[in-house]
Amino acid sequence: MKGKSYTKELKEEVLREVKEVGNVSLVSRRHGISKSTIFTWIKNSKDEIKVKPGRKALVEG
């Protein structure tokens, strides 16, 4: 069973906000999107995005 799908524009907006704010939990609550979904988007992102002091998403590829 496939989960909810999100537009490319929303994903970009959420990733931009995470990059600015640095807090996935806050952005997750604002948009009603699970933290695990956002972390997956970060992992698949081409940018390095800091999510908390001392932690950052790894860039693959």
mmJSON file of the N, C-alpha and C atoms, coordinates in Angstrom:
{"data_MODEL":{"atom_site":{
"group_PDB":["ATOM","ATOM","ATOM","ATOM","ATOM","ATOM","ATOM","ATOM","ATOM","ATOM","ATOM","ATOM","ATOM","ATOM","ATOM","ATOM","ATOM","ATOM","ATOM","ATOM","ATOM","ATOM","ATOM","ATOM","ATOM","ATOM","ATOM","ATOM","ATOM","ATOM","ATOM","ATOM","ATOM","ATOM","ATOM","ATOM","ATOM","ATOM","ATOM","ATOM","ATOM","ATOM","ATOM","ATOM","ATOM","ATOM","ATOM","ATOM","ATOM","ATOM","ATOM","ATOM","ATOM","ATOM","ATOM","ATOM","ATOM","ATOM","ATOM","ATOM","ATOM","ATOM","ATOM","ATOM","ATOM","ATOM","ATOM","ATOM","ATOM","ATOM","ATOM","ATOM","ATOM","ATOM","ATOM","ATOM","ATOM","ATOM","ATOM","ATOM","ATOM","ATOM","ATOM","ATOM","ATOM","ATOM","ATOM","ATOM","ATOM","ATOM","ATOM","ATOM","ATOM","ATOM","ATOM","ATOM","ATOM","ATOM","ATOM","ATOM","ATOM","ATOM","ATOM","ATOM","ATOM","ATOM","ATOM","ATOM","ATOM","ATOM","ATOM","ATOM","ATOM","ATOM","ATOM","ATOM","ATOM","ATOM","ATOM","ATOM","ATOM","ATOM","ATOM","ATOM","ATOM","ATOM","ATOM","ATOM","ATOM","ATOM","ATOM","ATOM","ATOM","ATOM","ATOM","ATOM","ATOM","ATOM","ATOM","ATOM","ATOM","ATOM","ATOM","ATOM","ATOM","ATOM","ATOM","ATOM","ATOM","ATOM","ATOM","ATOM","ATOM","ATOM","ATOM","ATOM","ATOM","ATOM","ATOM","ATOM","ATOM","ATOM","ATOM","ATOM","ATOM","ATOM","ATOM","ATOM","ATOM","ATOM","ATOM","ATOM","ATOM","ATOM","ATOM","ATOM","ATOM","ATOM","ATOM","ATOM","ATOM","ATOM","ATOM"],
"id":[1,2,3,4,5,6,7,8,9,10,11,12,13,14,15,16,17,18,19,20,21,22,23,24,25,26,27,28,29,30,31,32,33,34,35,36,37,38,39,40,41,42,43,44,45,46,47,48,49,50,51,52,53,54,55,56,57,58,59,60,61,62,63,64,65,66,67,68,69,70,71,72,73,74,75,76,77,78,79,80,81,82,83,84,85,86,87,88,89,90,91,92,93,94,95,96,97,98,99,100,101,102,103,104,105,106,107,108,109,110,111,112,113,114,115,116,117,118,119,120,121,122,123,124,125,126,127,128,129,130,131,132,133,134,135,136,137,138,139,140,141,142,143,144,145,146,147,148,149,150,151,152,153,154,155,156,157,158,159,160,161,162,163,164,165,166,167,168,169,170,171,172,173,174,175,176,177,178,179,180,181,182,183],
"type_symbol":["N","C","C","N","C","C","N","C","C","N","C","C","N","C","C","N","C","C","N","C","C","N","C","C","N","C","C","N","C","C","N","C","C","N","C","C","N","C","C","N","C","C","N","C","C","N","C","C","N","C","C","N","C","C","N","C","C","N","C","C","N","C","C","N","C","C","N","C","C","N","C","C","N","C","C","N","C","C","N","C","C","N","C","C","N","C","C","N","C","C","N","C","C","N","C","C","N","C","C","N","C","C","N","C","C","N","C","C","N","C","C","N","C","C","N","C","C","N","C","C","N","C","C","N","C","C","N","C","C","N","C","C","N","C","C","N","C","C","N","C","C","N","C","C","N","C","C","N","C","C","N","C","C","N","C","C","N","C","C","N","C","C","N","C","C","N","C","C","N","C","C","N","C","C","N","C","C","N","C","C","N","C","C"],
"label_atom_id":["N","CA","C","N","CA","C","N","CA","C","N","CA","C","N","CA","C","N","CA","C","N","CA","C","N","CA","C","N","CA","C","N","CA","C","N","CA","C","N","CA","C","N","CA","C","N","CA","C","N","CA","C","N","CA","C","N","CA","C","N","CA","C","N","CA","C","N","CA","C","N","CA","C","N","CA","C","N","CA","C","N","CA","C","N","CA","C","N","CA","C","N","CA","C","N","CA","C","N","CA","C","N","CA","C","N","CA","C","N","CA","C","N","CA","C","N","CA","C","N","CA","C","N","CA","C","N","CA","C","N","CA","C","N","CA","C","N","CA","C","N","CA","C","N","CA","C","N","CA","C","N","CA","C","N","CA","C","N","CA","C","N","CA","C","N","CA","C","N","CA","C","N","CA","C","N","CA","C","N","CA","C","N","CA","C","N","CA","C","N","CA","C","N","CA","C","N","CA","C","N","CA","C","N","CA","C","N","CA","C","N","CA","C"],
"label_alt_id":[null,null,null,null,null,null,null,null,null,null,null,null,null,null,null,null,null,null,null,null,null,null,null,null,null,null,null,null,null,null,null,null,null,null,null,null,null,null,null,null,null,null,null,null,null,null,null,null,null,null,null,null,null,null,null,null,null,null,null,null,null,null,null,null,null,null,null,null,null,null,null,null,null,null,null,null,null,null,null,null,null,null,null,null,null,null,null,null,null,null,null,null,null,null,null,null,null,null,null,null,null,null,null,null,null,null,null,null,null,null,null,null,null,null,null,null,null,null,null,null,null,null,null,null,null,null,null,null,null,null,null,null,null,null,null,null,null,null,null,null,null,null,null,null,null,null,null,null,null,null,null,null,null,null,null,null,null,null,null,null,null,null,null,null,null,null,null,null,null,null,null,null,null,null,null,null,null,null,null,null,null,null,null],
"label_comp_id":["MET","MET","MET","LYS","LYS","LYS","GLY","GLY","GLY","LYS","LYS","LYS","SER","SER","SER","TYR","TYR","TYR","THR","THR","THR","LYS","LYS","LYS","GLU","GLU","GLU","LEU","LEU","LEU","LYS","LYS","LYS","GLU","GLU","GLU","GLU","GLU","GLU","VAL","VAL","VAL","LEU","LEU","LEU","ARG","ARG","ARG","GLU","GLU","GLU","VAL","VAL","VAL","LYS","LYS","LYS","GLU","GLU","GLU","VAL","VAL","VAL","GLY","GLY","GLY","ASN","ASN","ASN","VAL","VAL","VAL","SER","SER","SER","LEU","LEU","LEU","VAL","VAL","VAL","SER","SER","SER","ARG","ARG","ARG","ARG","ARG","ARG","HIS","HIS","HIS","GLY","GLY","GLY","ILE","ILE","ILE","SER","SER","SER","LYS","LYS","LYS","SER","SER","SER","THR","THR","THR","ILE","ILE","ILE","PHE","PHE","PHE","THR","THR","THR","TRP","TRP","TRP","ILE","ILE","ILE","LYS","LYS","LYS","ASN","ASN","ASN","SER","SER","SER","LYS","LYS","LYS","ASP","ASP","ASP","GLU","GLU","GLU","ILE","ILE","ILE","LYS","LYS","LYS","VAL","VAL","VAL","LYS","LYS","LYS","PRO","PRO","PRO","GLY","GLY","GLY","ARG","ARG","ARG","LYS","LYS","LYS","ALA","ALA","ALA","LEU","LEU","LEU","VAL","VAL","VAL","GLU","GLU","GLU","GLY","GLY","GLY"],
"label_asym_id":["A","A","A","A","A","A","A","A","A","A","A","A","A","A","A","A","A","A","A","A","A","A","A","A","A","A","A","A","A","A","A","A","A","A","A","A","A","A","A","A","A","A","A","A","A","A","A","A","A","A","A","A","A","A","A","A","A","A","A","A","A","A","A","A","A","A","A","A","A","A","A","A","A","A","A","A","A","A","A","A","A","A","A","A","A","A","A","A","A","A","A","A","A","A","A","A","A","A","A","A","A","A","A","A","A","A","A","A","A","A","A","A","A","A","A","A","A","A","A","A","A","A","A","A","A","A","A","A","A","A","A","A","A","A","A","A","A","A","A","A","A","A","A","A","A","A","A","A","A","A","A","A","A","A","A","A","A","A","A","A","A","A","A","A","A","A","A","A","A","A","A","A","A","A","A","A","A","A","A","A","A","A","A"],
"label_entity_id":["1","1","1","1","1","1","1","1","1","1","1","1","1","1","1","1","1","1","1","1","1","1","1","1","1","1","1","1","1","1","1","1","1","1","1","1","1","1","1","1","1","1","1","1","1","1","1","1","1","1","1","1","1","1","1","1","1","1","1","1","1","1","1","1","1","1","1","1","1","1","1","1","1","1","1","1","1","1","1","1","1","1","1","1","1","1","1","1","1","1","1","1","1","1","1","1","1","1","1","1","1","1","1","1","1","1","1","1","1","1","1","1","1","1","1","1","1","1","1","1","1","1","1","1","1","1","1","1","1","1","1","1","1","1","1","1","1","1","1","1","1","1","1","1","1","1","1","1","1","1","1","1","1","1","1","1","1","1","1","1","1","1","1","1","1","1","1","1","1","1","1","1","1","1","1","1","1","1","1","1","1","1","1"],
"label_seq_id":[1,1,1,2,2,2,3,3,3,4,4,4,5,5,5,6,6,6,7,7,7,8,8,8,9,9,9,10,10,10,11,11,11,12,12,12,13,13,13,14,14,14,15,15,15,16,16,16,17,17,17,18,18,18,19,19,19,20,20,20,21,21,21,22,22,22,23,23,23,24,24,24,25,25,25,26,26,26,27,27,27,28,28,28,29,29,29,30,30,30,31,31,31,32,32,32,33,33,33,34,34,34,35,35,35,36,36,36,37,37,37,38,38,38,39,39,39,40,40,40,41,41,41,42,42,42,43,43,43,44,44,44,45,45,45,46,46,46,47,47,47,48,48,48,49,49,49,50,50,50,51,51,51,52,52,52,53,53,53,54,54,54,55,55,55,56,56,56,57,57,57,58,58,58,59,59,59,60,60,60,61,61,61],
"pdbx_PDB_ins_code":[null,null,null,null,null,null,null,null,null,null,null,null,null,null,null,null,null,null,null,null,null,null,null,null,null,null,null,null,null,null,null,null,null,null,null,null,null,null,null,null,null,null,null,null,null,null,null,null,null,null,null,null,null,null,null,null,null,null,null,null,null,null,null,null,null,null,null,null,null,null,null,null,null,null,null,null,null,null,null,null,null,null,null,null,null,null,null,null,null,null,null,null,null,null,null,null,null,null,null,null,null,null,null,null,null,null,null,null,null,null,null,null,null,null,null,null,null,null,null,null,null,null,null,null,null,null,null,null,null,null,null,null,null,null,null,null,null,null,null,null,null,null,null,null,null,null,null,null,null,null,null,null,null,null,null,null,null,null,null,null,null,null,null,null,null,null,null,null,null,null,null,null,null,null,null,null,null,null,null,null,null,null,null],
"Cartn_x":[0.838,0.0,0.884,0.599,1.393,0.846,1.774,1.378,0.967,0.812,0.409,1.515,1.126,2.126,2.106,3.262,3.424,3.979,3.617,4.109,5.585,6.238,7.645,7.815,6.869,6.933,6.87,5.988,5.881,7.165,7.713,8.965,10.065,10.171,11.194,10.984,9.729,9.411,9.791,9.438,9.74,11.252,11.983,13.437,14.093,13.584,14.107,13.885,12.7,12.371,13.237,13.457,14.322,15.732,16.186,17.53,17.641,16.604,16.607,16.456,15.508,15.165,16.102,16.46,17.327,16.625,15.291,14.531,13.44,13.686,12.741,11.416,11.47,10.231,9.298,9.846,9.043,8.412,9.205,8.704,7.673,7.918,6.985,5.615,5.601,4.327,3.647,4.415,3.839,3.107,3.668,3.127,2.303,2.286,1.537,2.13,3.455,4.177,5.057,5.107,5.887,7.374,8.037,9.478,10.234,9.797,10.506,10.427,9.302,9.165,10.147,10.218,11.125,12.576,12.931,14.301,14.634,13.663,13.88,14.144,13.369,13.586,14.97,15.402,16.73,17.795,17.64,18.605,18.713,17.584,17.564,17.882,18.032,18.311,19.755,19.981,21.33,22.104,21.398,22.026,22.352,23.368,23.652,22.826,21.972,21.051,21.323,21.647,21.861,20.505,20.313,19.023,19.044,20.19,20.357,21.837,22.187,23.616,24.315,25.399,26.145,25.656,24.506,23.965,23.679,24.006,23.618,23.338,22.509,22.154,23.33,23.541,24.606,24.135,25.04,24.728,25.204,24.318,24.686,24.755,25.756,25.859,26.58],
"Cartn_y":[-1.183,0.0,1.248,2.142,3.352,4.449,5.223,6.304,7.552,8.614,9.896,10.439,11.069,11.665,13.185,13.781,15.222,15.805,17.039,17.686,18.035,18.152,18.544,19.913,20.805,22.16,22.137,21.295,21.202,20.635,19.599,19.014,20.069,20.844,21.889,22.941,23.32,24.311,23.794,22.551,21.957,21.854,21.392,21.278,22.64,23.642,25.001,25.49,25.21,25.631,24.896,23.595,22.836,23.41,23.767,24.332,25.658,26.482,27.78,27.634,26.797,26.663,25.689,24.603,23.596,22.671,22.632,21.826,21.055,19.761,18.936,18.794,18.65,18.489,19.676,20.867,22.08,22.148,21.924,21.972,20.862,19.706,18.584,18.959,19.574,19.99,21.076,22.026,23.126,22.617,21.59,21.112,19.834,19.226,17.984,16.814,16.8,15.743,15.03,13.708,12.968,13.307,13.232,13.499,12.503,11.247,10.238,10.545,11.08,11.474,12.595,13.591,14.719,14.251,13.36,12.845,12.071,11.373,10.679,11.688,12.777,13.819,14.426,14.641,15.202,14.244,12.971,11.958,11.927,12.086,12.038,13.379,14.418,15.754,15.856,16.728,16.964,17.929,18.649,19.624,18.989,19.532,19.131,20.036,19.444,20.215,19.902,20.925,20.745,20.655,19.578,19.387,19.683,19.585,19.942,20.206,21.012,21.216,19.881,19.67,18.434,17.294,17.455,16.434,17.06,16.347,16.814,15.62,15.847,14.789,14.529,13.285,12.94,13.125,13.567,13.749,12.51,11.914,10.749,11.137,10.599,10.838,12.044],
"Cartn_z":[0.0,0.0,0.0,-0.863,-1.006,-0.098,0.486,1.386,0.631,1.374,0.802,-0.099,-1.193,-2.078,-1.923,-2.143,-1.984,-3.276,-3.561,-4.777,-4.629,-5.756,-5.779,-5.122,-5.375,-4.82,-3.297,-2.738,-1.283,-0.686,-1.311,-0.828,-0.804,-1.886,-1.959,-0.881,-0.652,0.376,1.764,2.044,3.35,3.547,2.539,2.65,2.836,2.144,2.291,3.729,4.25,5.616,6.644,6.438,7.345,7.315,6.127,5.986,6.737,6.673,7.352,8.86,9.286,10.703,11.416,10.741,11.333,12.31,12.278,13.228,12.483,12.278,11.53,12.27,13.587,14.368,14.193,14.259,14.109,12.719,11.696,10.318,10.094,10.673,10.571,11.121,12.285,12.892,12.065,11.565,10.769,9.534,8.904,7.627,7.756,8.935,9.116,8.355,8.264,7.557,8.582,8.52,9.51,9.412,10.568,10.606,9.742,9.749,8.959,7.464,7.015,5.61,5.288,6.158,5.924,5.951,6.892,6.93,5.653,5.092,3.82,2.71,2.681,1.674,1.834,3.079,3.335,2.815,3.121,2.68,1.158,0.483,-0.981,-1.635,-0.817,-1.332,-1.804,-2.763,-3.268,-2.378,-1.511,-0.624,0.717,1.379,2.748,3.644,4.444,5.274,6.734,7.503,8.933,9.609,10.38,11.022,12.51,13.151,14.557,14.76,15.739,16.011,16.233,15.502,15.639,14.771,14.131,13.234,11.89,10.848,9.524,8.63,7.67,6.731,5.806,5.479,4.558,3.129,2.3,0.89,0.155,-0.608,-1.399,-2.86,-3.529,-4.966,-5.228],
"occupancy":[1.0,1.0,1.0,1.0,1.0,1.0,1.0,1.0,1.0,1.0,1.0,1.0,1.0,1.0,1.0,1.0,1.0,1.0,1.0,1.0,1.0,1.0,1.0,1.0,1.0,1.0,1.0,1.0,1.0,1.0,1.0,1.0,1.0,1.0,1.0,1.0,1.0,1.0,1.0,1.0,1.0,1.0,1.0,1.0,1.0,1.0,1.0,1.0,1.0,1.0,1.0,1.0,1.0,1.0,1.0,1.0,1.0,1.0,1.0,1.0,1.0,1.0,1.0,1.0,1.0,1.0,1.0,1.0,1.0,1.0,1.0,1.0,1.0,1.0,1.0,1.0,1.0,1.0,1.0,1.0,1.0,1.0,1.0,1.0,1.0,1.0,1.0,1.0,1.0,1.0,1.0,1.0,1.0,1.0,1.0,1.0,1.0,1.0,1.0,1.0,1.0,1.0,1.0,1.0,1.0,1.0,1.0,1.0,1.0,1.0,1.0,1.0,1.0,1.0,1.0,1.0,1.0,1.0,1.0,1.0,1.0,1.0,1.0,1.0,1.0,1.0,1.0,1.0,1.0,1.0,1.0,1.0,1.0,1.0,1.0,1.0,1.0,1.0,1.0,1.0,1.0,1.0,1.0,1.0,1.0,1.0,1.0,1.0,1.0,1.0,1.0,1.0,1.0,1.0,1.0,1.0,1.0,1.0,1.0,1.0,1.0,1.0,1.0,1.0,1.0,1.0,1.0,1.0,1.0,1.0,1.0,1.0,1.0,1.0,1.0,1.0,1.0,1.0,1.0,1.0,1.0,1.0,1.0],
"B_iso_or_equiv":[0.0,0.0,0.0,0.0,0.0,0.0,0.0,0.0,0.0,0.0,0.0,0.0,0.0,0.0,0.0,0.0,0.0,0.0,0.0,0.0,0.0,0.0,0.0,0.0,0.0,0.0,0.0,0.0,0.0,0.0,0.0,0.0,0.0,0.0,0.0,0.0,0.0,0.0,0.0,0.0,0.0,0.0,0.0,0.0,0.0,0.0,0.0,0.0,0.0,0.0,0.0,0.0,0.0,0.0,0.0,0.0,0.0,0.0,0.0,0.0,0.0,0.0,0.0,0.0,0.0,0.0,0.0,0.0,0.0,0.0,0.0,0.0,0.0,0.0,0.0,0.0,0.0,0.0,0.0,0.0,0.0,0.0,0.0,0.0,0.0,0.0,0.0,0.0,0.0,0.0,0.0,0.0,0.0,0.0,0.0,0.0,0.0,0.0,0.0,0.0,0.0,0.0,0.0,0.0,0.0,0.0,0.0,0.0,0.0,0.0,0.0,0.0,0.0,0.0,0.0,0.0,0.0,0.0,0.0,0.0,0.0,0.0,0.0,0.0,0.0,0.0,0.0,0.0,0.0,0.0,0.0,0.0,0.0,0.0,0.0,0.0,0.0,0.0,0.0,0.0,0.0,0.0,0.0,0.0,0.0,0.0,0.0,0.0,0.0,0.0,0.0,0.0,0.0,0.0,0.0,0.0,0.0,0.0,0.0,0.0,0.0,0.0,0.0,0.0,0.0,0.0,0.0,0.0,0.0,0.0,0.0,0.0,0.0,0.0,0.0,0.0,0.0,0.0,0.0,0.0,0.0,0.0,0.0],
"pdbx_formal_charge":[null,null,null,null,null,null,null,null,null,null,null,null,null,null,null,null,null,null,null,null,null,null,null,null,null,null,null,null,null,null,null,null,null,null,null,null,null,null,null,null,null,null,null,null,null,null,null,null,null,null,null,null,null,null,null,null,null,null,null,null,null,null,null,null,null,null,null,null,null,null,null,null,null,null,null,null,null,null,null,null,null,null,null,null,null,null,null,null,null,null,null,null,null,null,null,null,null,null,null,null,null,null,null,null,null,null,null,null,null,null,null,null,null,null,null,null,null,null,null,null,null,null,null,null,null,null,null,null,null,null,null,null,null,null,null,null,null,null,null,null,null,null,null,null,null,null,null,null,null,null,null,null,null,null,null,null,null,null,null,null,null,null,null,null,null,null,null,null,null,null,null,null,null,null,null,null,null,null,null,null,null,null,null],
"auth_seq_id":[1,1,1,2,2,2,3,3,3,4,4,4,5,5,5,6,6,6,7,7,7,8,8,8,9,9,9,10,10,10,11,11,11,12,12,12,13,13,13,14,14,14,15,15,15,16,16,16,17,17,17,18,18,18,19,19,19,20,20,20,21,21,21,22,22,22,23,23,23,24,24,24,25,25,25,26,26,26,27,27,27,28,28,28,29,29,29,30,30,30,31,31,31,32,32,32,33,33,33,34,34,34,35,35,35,36,36,36,37,37,37,38,38,38,39,39,39,40,40,40,41,41,41,42,42,42,43,43,43,44,44,44,45,45,45,46,46,46,47,47,47,48,48,48,49,49,49,50,50,50,51,51,51,52,52,52,53,53,53,54,54,54,55,55,55,56,56,56,57,57,57,58,58,58,59,59,59,60,60,60,61,61,61],
"auth_comp_id":["MET","MET","MET","LYS","LYS","LYS","GLY","GLY","GLY","LYS","LYS","LYS","SER","SER","SER","TYR","TYR","TYR","THR","THR","THR","LYS","LYS","LYS","GLU","GLU","GLU","LEU","LEU","LEU","LYS","LYS","LYS","GLU","GLU","GLU","GLU","GLU","GLU","VAL","VAL","VAL","LEU","LEU","LEU","ARG","ARG","ARG","GLU","GLU","GLU","VAL","VAL","VAL","LYS","LYS","LYS","GLU","GLU","GLU","VAL","VAL","VAL","GLY","GLY","GLY","ASN","ASN","ASN","VAL","VAL","VAL","SER","SER","SER","LEU","LEU","LEU","VAL","VAL","VAL","SER","SER","SER","ARG","ARG","ARG","ARG","ARG","ARG","HIS","HIS","HIS","GLY","GLY","GLY","ILE","ILE","ILE","SER","SER","SER","LYS","LYS","LYS","SER","SER","SER","THR","THR","THR","ILE","ILE","ILE","PHE","PHE","PHE","THR","THR","THR","TRP","TRP","TRP","ILE","ILE","ILE","LYS","LYS","LYS","ASN","ASN","ASN","SER","SER","SER","LYS","LYS","LYS","ASP","ASP","ASP","GLU","GLU","GLU","ILE","ILE","ILE","LYS","LYS","LYS","VAL","VAL","VAL","LYS","LYS","LYS","PRO","PRO","PRO","GLY","GLY","GLY","ARG","ARG","ARG","LYS","LYS","LYS","ALA","ALA","ALA","LEU","LEU","LEU","VAL","VAL","VAL","GLU","GLU","GLU","GLY","GLY","GLY"],
"auth_asym_id":["A","A","A","A","A","A","A","A","A","A","A","A","A","A","A","A","A","A","A","A","A","A","A","A","A","A","A","A","A","A","A","A","A","A","A","A","A","A","A","A","A","A","A","A","A","A","A","A","A","A","A","A","A","A","A","A","A","A","A","A","A","A","A","A","A","A","A","A","A","A","A","A","A","A","A","A","A","A","A","A","A","A","A","A","A","A","A","A","A","A","A","A","A","A","A","A","A","A","A","A","A","A","A","A","A","A","A","A","A","A","A","A","A","A","A","A","A","A","A","A","A","A","A","A","A","A","A","A","A","A","A","A","A","A","A","A","A","A","A","A","A","A","A","A","A","A","A","A","A","A","A","A","A","A","A","A","A","A","A","A","A","A","A","A","A","A","A","A","A","A","A","A","A","A","A","A","A","A","A","A","A","A","A"],
"auth_atom_id":["N","CA","C","N","CA","C","N","CA","C","N","CA","C","N","CA","C","N","CA","C","N","CA","C","N","CA","C","N","CA","C","N","CA","C","N","CA","C","N","CA","C","N","CA","C","N","CA","C","N","CA","C","N","CA","C","N","CA","C","N","CA","C","N","CA","C","N","CA","C","N","CA","C","N","CA","C","N","CA","C","N","CA","C","N","CA","C","N","CA","C","N","CA","C","N","CA","C","N","CA","C","N","CA","C","N","CA","C","N","CA","C","N","CA","C","N","CA","C","N","CA","C","N","CA","C","N","CA","C","N","CA","C","N","CA","C","N","CA","C","N","CA","C","N","CA","C","N","CA","C","N","CA","C","N","CA","C","N","CA","C","N","CA","C","N","CA","C","N","CA","C","N","CA","C","N","CA","C","N","CA","C","N","CA","C","N","CA","C","N","CA","C","N","CA","C","N","CA","C","N","CA","C","N","CA","C","N","CA","C","N","CA","C"],
"pdbx_PDB_model_num":[1,1,1,1,1,1,1,1,1,1,1,1,1,1,1,1,1,1,1,1,1,1,1,1,1,1,1,1,1,1,1,1,1,1,1,1,1,1,1,1,1,1,1,1,1,1,1,1,1,1,1,1,1,1,1,1,1,1,1,1,1,1,1,1,1,1,1,1,1,1,1,1,1,1,1,1,1,1,1,1,1,1,1,1,1,1,1,1,1,1,1,1,1,1,1,1,1,1,1,1,1,1,1,1,1,1,1,1,1,1,1,1,1,1,1,1,1,1,1,1,1,1,1,1,1,1,1,1,1,1,1,1,1,1,1,1,1,1,1,1,1,1,1,1,1,1,1,1,1,1,1,1,1,1,1,1,1,1,1,1,1,1,1,1,1,1,1,1,1,1,1,1,1,1,1,1,1,1,1,1,1,1,1]
}}}
